[in-house]
Amino acid sequence: MAVCCLGLGWVLRAWADPAAGDAEAGAPCGDPEPLPELSPEERRVLERRLKKQRKKQERKRLREAGLSAGPPAPRSGAQLALDYLCGWAHKRETWKFQKTRQTWLLTHMYDGHKVPDAQFSTLLAYLEGLQGRARELTVQKAEALMRELDEAGAGGPDPLLPEKTQRVRQVLQLLS
């Protein structure tokens, strides 16, 4: 299948037959016979195939050059939630409520590794404005966790227990 330029870009002559492909990529093919007019569907398929081939060549070129071809790694839910909290604290005019970020913060607020101490005070300020069912559930979960921590405190030494207990107490004191 030898294809020439149809306004879609140059295609290698030897698409299906590598033995016939002695032409350079990008060089016009010397087929004297004109190609039949392509239907819109065939044109779309050909465009898609060409685009895929160009992307593959670009990735290969970047890989050979030692560069990363992929987009930057997506940020984690933790980073997005902490950025959301900082946006609430510093840019309230442009800040927008995001339920998934709030849910992540409410779920992980007692973990000192996921929500650092430096941002926990900001989280407490954020919790002051918590309303409705989210506020009720947060209080219920904090009370249940406090009972659980009191029972576990007598059972064994856990180095994270005092920090978690302190955070639960602060949340309960704030919301109750």
Secondary structure as GFF3:
##gff-version 3
##sequence-region A 1 176
A	DSSP	three_ten_helix	18	20	.	.	.	ID=ss1
A	DSSP	alpha_helix	40	65	.	.	.	ID=ss2
A	DSSP	alpha_helix	77	90	.	.	.	ID=ss3
A	DSSP	alpha_helix	99	108	.	.	.	ID=ss4
A	DSSP	alpha_helix	117	128	.	.	.	ID=ss5
A	DSSP	alpha_helix	132	155	.	.	.	ID=ss6
A	DSSP	alpha_helix	161	175	.	.	.	ID=ss7
###
